[in-house]
């Protein structure tokens, strides 16, 4: 995921610089490896603010990583931060803008559609034990309950947990129609293998995982996730002319590298950089207060999956959303949901 995000940043910034840069100057890109460790992310953010004096920071995958970056970058460093990953929402800092989907854009449209489409009524939620799964599961309870569904199991495990025999036995005994998975790597692979071997999908069960994308399909045998449903702002099967051309350009520049995908935050990274570019151009300077003011209502007419715009006051993006299903080792879009609002908190309050 980090490699893919780095690729996108290089590509976008090289394109901007090839067209004359920003405000007549080239953009300089500093890349730091957070190593999927919060302490490393915090140290990198400190370096970027205190030594490099960057104008904006983009990145972070886990919510804990965002919080680790937020301390030195935003709270101590007073620096603009754009977080590109799909996440649990509720980030409400005046200097933080989020360019990936939130629960109102994933859970709220996906689960009613899924229940109507499949007839599913009961849900089991095996989860990693951190803020994103807890918040997503709470939203699933709310949305599924409103549609007449019920949660028959909810369990949390350390992020490095690898033994899922017990929870899979519980899932099978519960008779759940749907497994909503928020287990993350490295535990994802053994969990999905155990669930497949137990015959969950063979008996008609459905797997839902809202972060799962084409890069994750490389982690597991295709049969282990056949039929899996997800909901993201972009899939590689989205075929509007701009998205198709963008993918072709990325694949030509980075052949054999990590793919451009939404769950990996590539779409949010692209969107974040282009919205920032638009805001700087409107502000006519790099003065942070002016850039933040412009970014609050910034928009791009084209992007992966379609156009995007900040919802004024919310620092989150209104954008197209898609439901897709894994078939034969790839994702097929089964429903274009159109433009969905993030419904996030008012940053000004």
N, C-alpha and C positions, 0 to 999 in steps of 0.2 A: 504493500500500500504506500509506503514511504517512497519507494522508487518511482511508482506511477505519479505521485504528486510532484516529485522533483522534476520528472520529465515534462509535466504540464506547465510548471512554472517556467522552465527553460524555454519551452516552445512559445508561450504567450509573450514573455518578455523579449525574446529575440525578435518576434514579429513586431512588437511595438517599437523596438530600437531600429529595426530595418526601415520603419516608416518615419524616422526622425526623432524617436524618443518621446519624452513627455515634457511639455513646456520648453521644447528646444534642447533638452538634455537627455542623454542615455540613462536608462534605469540600470542600476547595479544590483545584482542578485547575490545574496549571501545564503548559502545552504548549510544548515547544521543538522546533524543526525541525533535525534532524541533517543534513539536506540530502544524505543518502547519502554523507557524507564522515566518515571516522573522526575526524578532527581536530575537526570541528564537533560530533560526538557527545560527544567527551571534554569539550569546552568547555561544552556544555550540561549535562552531568552535574555538572561542577564548580560551575556556577552554581546548579543545583537543590540541591546539598548545602550549599554554603558561604553562599549568599545567601538562599535560600528555606527552608532547613532542612527539607526534605520528609521525611516518614515512610517513603515507599516510592517507588521509581522503577520504571516499567514501560516497555518498548519495545526498539527495536533490531530490525533485520531480518537483515542479514548477521552471520555469526559474528565477523567482524572488528569490526563495530560493537559487538557484545556485549563484546568484549574492550576496546574503547576506552572504553565506559561503565564497565566493571568497575574499571579503574584508579582514576579519581577518585571513583567512587561507593562502591565496596566496599573496595578495598585501602587507599585514603587516607581515604575519608569514612566508613567503617564503617556504611554505609546499606544497608538491605534492598533487593534488586533482583529483580524478576520479569521473566523473559525469555519472551515469548509465542510465538516463532516455531518452526516445525518446524526441526530442525537435526541436527547429527551426533552429539549426545549428549556425554557425558564431562565436562560441567561439574560440578564437585564442590566448590563453595565453601559453607561453612555459611550465608552470607548471600544465596545465589542460589537461586531457585526457578524451574523451567522448566515452562511450561504448554502447550507444543506437543509434537507427536510426535517420536520419535527412531527410529534405525534398527531397533530391535527391534519397533517398532510399524508400520513402513512396509515396509522391505526384507524382513524375515523372513517376514511373512505373504503379501506380494504376489508375490514371485518363485516360490515353489513353486506357488501357485495359477495364476499365469500360464503356467508351463511345462506344467502338467497341462491347462489350459484350451485352450492354443493349440498345444501340441506343440513350442514353442520350445526350442532347445538351445544356440544360440550368441549371444553378446552383444558389442556394440561400445559403448564408453563415451567419447563426446566430452564434454569437461569444462572448466569454468572452473578456473583454477589457484589455489584457496584451500582451506582446511581442510575445509569441508563436502563438496565433491566427492571429495577424496581419501579421506575416511573412509567415505562412502557407497559408493564403488567397491570399497573393501576388503571391505565387508560383502556387496556383490553377488557378488564372487568367492567368498567363503566359502559363501554360501547357494546360489548357482547350482551351484557345484562339488559341494555335498553332494547335489544333485538330479540329478547327471550332466551338468550343463551346463558350458560353457567360455566364457571371454572371449577373443575373437579380435582385439580392439583396444582400446587405452586411450590417449587423447591429452589433453593439457592446453593451454589457451590463456589469455592475459591476459584479464581480465574485460571489457576494452573492445575485444577482437579482433572483426573484422567480416568477414573473408574465410575462408569455409569450403569453398571449392572442393576443396582438396586432401583434407581429411578425409572429405568426402562421396564423393569418388572412391574412397578407401580403404574406406569402409563398403560401397559397392556391390561392389567387387572381393572383399571378404571373404566375401560371401554371408551376413552376419550375419542371424539371425532377428529380433533385438531391438536397437534403439538405446536405451540408457539415458542420457538427456540430463541433464546438470547444468550446461550452458551457461546463463547468465543474461542478462537484458537488459543492454546493447543488442544483444548478439550473437545472442540467441535468435531474433529475427525473420529475419535473413538466413540463419541456419543452417537453420531449418525450411523456408524457401522453397527453398533449394538442395536440401535432402533430398527435398522433394516433387517438384521439377522433375526430379530424377534418377530418380524412379519407385520409391522405396524401398517405400512402402506399397502402390503399385499391384502390385508383384510379390509382395505378401504379407507384407512386413515389418511389425513392430509397434514403435511408439514408446512409451516409458515415461518419465514425468517426475513425480516425487513431489511437487513444489511447484506444479505447474500447476493453476490453479483457474479459476473463472468470470471473474475480472477479467482473467486472461491471455488468455482467448478473444477479448478485444477488441483484442489486439495483432496478431493474424494472421488471414488469411482462414480460414474454418472448414474448408475442404478441406485446408489444410496440416496440420491436427491431427486430421482425422477418424480415429476409432478409437484415439486416444491413451489410454493407461491411466495412472491415478494412484491414490494411496492416501493419504487424509487423514482427519482426525478429524471432518470435516464437509463436506458438499456442500449446495448450495442445494436439491437434490432430496430430501434427507433429510426425511421427512414426519411425524415424530412431532409431536404437537400443540404442544409447547413450542417446538420449532425453527421450526415454521410461523408461530406467533404472533410469535416474536422477529424473524423476517425481515420480516414484515408491518409491525411497529412500526418497524424500522430504515428500511425503504423509504419509509414514510410520512413519517418525520422528515427523511430525507436523500434526497429524490427527485432522480434524475439524477446523484448523487454516486457515488464509488467503492463497489462492492458489498461487502456483508458476505460474506466468503469465508474459508476456512481457510488456504490457502496464503499469503494476505496477513496472516495472524496474528490476524485478527479474533476467531476462536473462542478462541485462546489469550489474547487481551487480555480478553475477556469473562470467561473462566474465572479468569484471574489476579486480576482485580478482585473477583470474587465470593468466591473462596477467601480473599483477604486480608480482605474484610469479615467472613467467617465467623470467621477467626482472631482479629481484633480484638475481635469480640463475645465470643468464648470467653475471651480474655485479660482482658477487662474494662478494658483500658488500652491506651495506645500504647507502653508500655515494650517496646523492641525485642526483648529476650530472651524476653519472654512471648509476643509475637506470633509470633516464629520457632518457639517450642516448639509453639504451637497450629497454626501453618501446616503443620508437619511431618505432621500427620494430618488436615488440613482436608478437607472434602468438600462438594459441592453436589449436591442431589437432582435439579436440572434445569439444563440448559445446552445450547448448540448441539451437536447430535449425541447428546445424552444426558447422564446424570450423570457426575461426575468426582470423583476423590479422589487426594490425595497418597499416594504409597507411603511409609510411615514410614521415615525414614532415607535415602531416595533423592532427595528434593526434586524428583521428577518425577511425572507424573500417569498414573494408570491410567484409561483411557477407551475409549469405543467407537471403532472404526476402520472405514473403508469403502473398498472398491475401486470406482472409477468409470471410465467410458469416455466419451470425447467423441463425441457424435453430433449432427450437424446444428447445430453451434454452441452446444451446451450439454453438460452432464455428466449422464449417467444412472448411478445406483448399480447396479452389477452384482453386488455381494457385500457383505452386512453381516457383518463379521468378528466382531462382538460386542466384548466388553471385552478389551483387550490390555494386558499389563504392559509398562512401559518397560525393565525389567531394567538399571537404571543403577547406578552405583557408590554405595557406602555413604558418605554425607557424614561420618559420625561417625568413620570410620577415618583 
